[in-house]
Amino acid sequence: MRAVHAITPSICWIGGSKGTILKTLNGGKTWSTYKVSGADSLDFRDIHVFNRQTAIAMSAGPSESDKAKIYRTEDGGESWKLVYQTTQNGVFLDGIDFWDKNKGICLGDPIQGRLFIITTNDGGKNWEEQPLEKRPVAEPGEACFAASGTSILTNGKGHVYIGTGGSKMARVFRSEDYGQSWQVSSTPLPAGPTSGIFGLRFWSKKHGMAVGGDYKKTVDSTQNVLMTKDGGVTWQLTGMTKPGGLKEVVALYHKTDAVWTGETELRWDDYALIASGPSGTSVSIDKGKSWRKLGKEGFHSLSFAGNVGYGVGANGLVGKIERVSMKKKKRKLALVEE
C-alpha cells in the first residue's frame, strides 16, 4: 500500500499493488476492495479522491512495460476508465495532485533532460502533455521518488511544488501558474542515487516543509527536515525527526475537523506536523523545531482530513491516527544527592 487520500474523517481511499483499490465510508470499520479491470500488473502509487463516487488512480512503472497509466471512476470504484497511458520510452509516473475539482497535474521522471509533466482541466477525464521546452530542466541523474506520490504538492491557487533527489543536492521546483512555467531552488539536503526529498507539505502560502533521506539507509541518523518561510524560494535544514531515518511523507493534523483551504493561514496551536517513513512516525507541535516519537509503525504515505488521518505501508499495513496530543511535555525536576 502506497497511495492514500482521506476527504473526510470517515471517507478514505487507498491504492495498492496488483491493481487493488480499497475504500471505507465508515472511518475504517469496514473496507470495500476493488480490482481495476486490466490492471492486475499495475502498482497504484497515488490516488486523488473528489467525493465518495469519483476518484483518480495513478500507476507507477516503466512506460515500455505499459505501466504508466491513469484511471478514473465515477461510480465509487465499481468500474474504472483508462484516461491516460503512454508507451514513449522512459516515462515513469511519480505523483498526482489537484488544485480543485477540475485542474490537476501529474509528474514523471525526466525525459530528454526535463521532468515529465501532464495536466488536466476537466477533473482528470483528459490529460495534456506539457511541451518539452516548458518542462523543468533536470540535472544529470536527478529524478523524483515515486514512493508514495508525495514528491508533488499543489498549494493554494496555481502553486505547485516538486521535490527531487538523485543528483548532488536535493532541489525544489515551483510554479505559480498551474505548472505552465517553473523556477528551481537548491537545498542543503544531500542527495544521491537513492536519496533526496520524498515528501512536501505547506500550511500557508509562505511556510512549508520537506522531508527525505535515503531509501537504502532507512535508519540513517542525519538531518532530514527542510523548512521554507518564503514560499519555497529558499530552504534551510532544521534538524532531524525522532525517530530519525528516511521520512517519505509529512502531513498536517488538526485539533478540529477543519481543513486548510490554501488561503487563510492556520493558527499554529491548532495543528501539528506528522512525518513518517520505514523507521517510524514522528510528531512536531512547534513548526518542526523539535520532534517526538508518535509510533513505531512505518507508513509510506499519510492523509489527514482534519483530526483523523490514515497511513499505509508495506505488507498491507493500514493505520488510523487520531487524538494526537498537542501538549508540550513538562520537564521533570531530578533531585541529586551529594
C-alpha positions in Angstrom: 0.0 0.0 0.0 1.5 3.3 -1.1 -1.4 5.6 -2.1 -4.0 7.1 0.4 -6.4 10.0 0.3 -8.9 10.9 3.1 -11.5 13.5 2.2 -13.4 13.4 5.5 -12.7 11.6 8.8 -14.9 8.7 7.7 -14.1 8.5 3.9 -10.8 7.3 2.7 -9.5 5.6 -0.5 -6.3 3.5 -0.8 -4.3 2.4 -3.8 -2.0 -0.7 -3.8 -0.3 -3.3 -5.9 -1.9 -5.7 -8.4 -4.5 -3.1 -9.4 -6.1 -3.0 -6.0 -8.2 -0.1 -4.6 -9.7 0.0 -1.1 -12.4 2.3 0.2 -14.0 3.0 3.6 -17.1 5.1 4.2 -17.3 4.5 8.0 -13.9 5.5 9.4 -12.1 2.3 8.7 -14.6 -0.1 10.4 -15.1 -1.9 7.1 -13.4 -1.7 3.7 -14.6 -2.4 0.2 -12.0 -3.9 -2.2 -12.0 -3.2 -5.9 -9.9 -4.7 -8.7 -9.3 -2.4 -11.7 -10.0 -4.3 -14.8 -6.9 -5.0 -16.9 -4.6 -3.5 -14.2 -3.6 -6.8 -12.4 0.1 -6.0 -13.0 -0.1 -2.3 -12.0 1.1 -0.7 -8.8 -1.1 2.3 -7.8 1.3 4.7 -6.2 -1.0 7.7 -5.9 -4.8 8.3 -5.6 -6.8 11.5 -5.6 -10.4 11.5 -4.4 -13.1 14.1 -5.2 -16.0 12.6 -3.4 -17.4 9.1 -2.4 -18.1 8.3 -6.0 -15.3 9.9 -8.0 -11.5 9.3 -7.8 -8.3 9.2 -9.9 -5.7 6.4 -9.5 -2.2 6.6 -11.0 0.2 3.7 -11.6 3.9 3.8 -11.4 6.1 1.7 -13.6 8.1 1.7 -16.9 6.0 3.0 -19.8 7.8 0.5 -22.0 6.1 -2.2 -20.0 2.7 -0.5 -20.4 2.6 0.6 -16.7 2.4 4.4 -16.9 -1.4 4.8 -16.7 -4.1 6.8 -15.0 -7.7 5.6 -14.3 -10.9 7.4 -13.2 -14.0 6.1 -11.6 -17.4 7.9 -11.2 -19.3 5.0 -9.5 -17.5 4.6 -6.3 -14.8 2.2 -7.7 -17.2 -0.4 -9.3 -15.8 0.5 -12.7 -12.7 2.4 -13.9 -12.0 4.1 -17.2 -8.5 4.4 -18.6 -8.0 8.2 -19.1 -4.2 8.3 -19.8 -1.5 6.0 -21.0 1.8 6.4 -22.8 4.4 4.0 -24.2 7.0 6.6 -25.0 10.4 5.5 -23.7 11.5 6.5 -20.2 8.2 7.7 -18.8 7.7 6.7 -15.1 4.9 8.5 -13.3 5.7 9.6 -9.8 2.7 11.5 -8.4 -0.5 13.3 -9.0 -2.4 16.2 -7.3 -5.2 18.6 -7.9 -5.9 22.3 -7.1 -9.7 21.9 -7.4 -12.3 19.6 -8.9 -11.0 20.5 -12.4 -7.4 21.5 -12.5 -4.8 18.8 -11.8 -1.2 17.9 -12.5 0.8 14.6 -12.8 4.6 14.3 -12.5 7.1 11.9 -14.1 10.8 11.3 -14.1 12.9 13.3 -16.7 12.6 12.6 -20.4 15.3 14.2 -22.6 16.7 16.0 -19.6 13.4 17.5 -18.4 10.8 16.5 -15.9 7.7 14.9 -17.5 4.6 16.9 -16.8 0.9 16.4 -17.8 -2.1 18.5 -16.8 -5.9 18.3 -16.8 -8.6 20.9 -16.8 -11.6 18.6 -16.6 -11.1 16.6 -13.4 -8.8 14.1 -15.0 -11.0 13.0 -17.8 -8.4 14.2 -20.3 -4.7 14.9 -19.9 -2.3 17.0 -22.0 1.5 16.6 -22.1 3.3 19.8 -21.4 5.6 20.8 -24.3 9.2 19.7 -23.8 10.5 23.3 -23.9 8.2 24.3 -21.0 9.2 21.4 -18.7 11.6 21.9 -15.8 15.3 21.1 -16.7 16.8 18.4 -14.6 20.4 17.9 -13.5 22.2 14.7 -14.6 20.8 11.8 -12.5 18.1 14.0 -11.0 14.7 12.3 -10.6 11.7 12.1 -8.3 10.9 9.3 -5.9 7.7 7.5 -6.6 7.5 6.2 -3.0 4.0 7.5 -2.2 3.0 10.3 -4.6 4.2 12.8 -2.0 7.0 14.4 -4.1 4.5 16.7 -5.8 2.2 19.1 -3.9 -0.4 21.6 -5.1 -0.9 24.6 -2.9 -3.5 27.4 -2.9 -4.4 28.8 -6.3 -1.9 27.8 -9.0 1.1 27.0 -6.8 2.8 23.6 -7.1 6.0 22.1 -5.7 8.2 19.2 -6.7 10.9 17.7 -4.6 13.8 15.8 -6.2 16.9 13.7 -5.5 19.2 11.5 -7.4 21.8 14.2 -8.2 24.3 16.0 -5.9 21.8 18.0 -3.9 18.1 17.8 -3.4 16.1 20.6 -5.2 12.6 22.0 -5.1 10.9 23.1 -8.4 8.0 25.5 -8.0 5.3 27.0 -10.3 2.8 29.8 -9.6 0.8 29.4 -12.8 -0.6 25.8 -12.6 2.6 24.3 -13.9 3.0 26.4 -17.1 6.4 27.9 -16.0 8.9 26.9 -13.4 11.7 28.1 -11.1 14.0 25.9 -9.1 15.8 26.2 -5.8 18.7 24.2 -4.4 18.5 23.0 -0.9 21.2 21.9 1.7 19.7 18.4 1.9 22.3 15.9 0.5 21.1 13.7 -2.3 22.4 10.8 -4.4 21.1 7.9 -6.5 18.9 6.7 -3.6 18.4 9.9 -1.5 16.8 13.3 -1.6 13.4 14.8 -0.9 10.5 12.4 -0.6 7.6 14.5 0.8 6.4 18.1 0.9 3.7 20.0 2.9 2.7 23.6 3.3 0.4 25.2 5.9 0.3 28.7 4.5 1.3 30.4 1.2 4.8 31.0 2.6 5.5 28.3 5.2 6.3 24.7 4.3 8.4 21.7 5.0 10.2 19.0 3.0 11.3 15.6 4.4 13.6 12.9 3.0 16.5 10.7 3.4 18.0 7.6 1.7 15.7 4.6 0.9 18.7 2.2 1.2 19.7 3.6 4.6 16.3 3.9 6.2 17.6 4.5 9.8 20.5 6.8 9.0 20.8 9.5 11.7 21.3 12.6 9.6 19.3 15.8 9.2 16.1 15.0 7.2 13.9 18.1 7.6 13.9 21.3 5.4 11.9 24.4 6.1 10.9 27.4 3.9 9.4 30.7 5.1 9.2 32.4 1.6 7.1 30.1 -0.4 9.8 27.7 -1.4 12.3 30.2 -2.7 14.9 29.3 0.0 15.1 26.2 2.2 17.0 25.6 5.5 17.9 22.3 7.3 16.3 22.4 10.7 17.2 19.1 12.2 16.1 15.5 12.4 12.8 13.8 13.3 12.5 11.4 16.2 13.0 8.6 15.3 15.4 9.6 12.6 16.0 8.0 9.2 14.1 8.2 6.0 10.8 10.1 6.1 8.7 9.7 3.0 5.7 11.9 3.9 4.8 14.9 6.1 1.1 15.7 6.8 -1.0 18.2 8.9 -3.0 17.1 11.9 -5.7 19.5 13.1 -7.3 19.6 16.5 -10.7 20.2 14.8 -12.1 18.7 11.6 -11.3 21.9 9.7 -9.1 21.6 6.5 -6.9 24.4 5.3 -8.2 25.9 2.1 -4.9 27.2 0.8 -5.8 30.8 1.7 -6.2 31.9 5.3 -3.2 30.9 7.4 -3.8 28.4 10.2 -3.4 29.2 13.8 -0.3 27.3 14.9 -1.8 25.9 18.1 -4.5 24.2 16.0 -2.3 21.8 14.2 0.8 19.5 14.3 3.1 18.1 11.7 3.2 14.3 11.3 6.1 12.7 9.4 6.5 9.0 8.7 8.8 6.5 7.0 10.2 3.0 7.5 11.8 3.8 10.8 8.6 5.0 12.4 6.3 8.0 12.8 7.1 11.4 14.4 5.1 14.4 15.5 6.1 18.1 15.9 3.9 20.7 17.6 6.4 23.6 17.2 6.8 24.0 13.4 9.4 21.3 13.1 11.8 22.7 15.7 11.5 19.5 17.8 10.0 16.1 17.3 8.8 13.2 19.5 8.0 9.6 18.6 4.4 9.0 17.7 4.6 5.3 16.8 6.8 2.6 15.6 4.7 1.9 12.5 6.5 2.9 9.3 4.0 4.4 6.8 4.9 5.1 3.2 2.1 7.7 3.0 -0.3 9.6 5.2 -3.5 11.6 4.5 -5.4 13.6 7.1 -8.9 15.1 7.0 -8.9 17.4 9.9 -8.2 15.5 13.1 -8.3 12.0 11.6 -5.6 10.5 9.4 -4.9 7.3 7.6 -1.5 5.7 6.9 -0.5 2.9 4.5 2.7 0.8 4.4 4.3 -2.4 3.4 2.7 -5.8 3.7 -0.8 -4.4 3.6 -0.4 -2.1 6.6 -3.3 0.3 7.1 -3.4 2.5 10.2 -5.6 5.3 11.6 -4.3 8.2 13.6 -6.4 10.4 15.8 -6.3 12.4 19.0 -2.7 13.5 18.7 -1.6 15.3 21.9 -0.8 18.9 21.4 0.6 19.4 24.9 4.3 20.0 25.5 5.9 17.6 27.8 6.7 19.1 31.2 10.3 18.8 32.3 10.8 16.7 35.3 13.0 18.0 38.1 15.6 15.4 39.2 16.9 15.5 42.8 20.6 14.6 43.0 22.1 13.7 46.4 25.6 14.8 47.1 
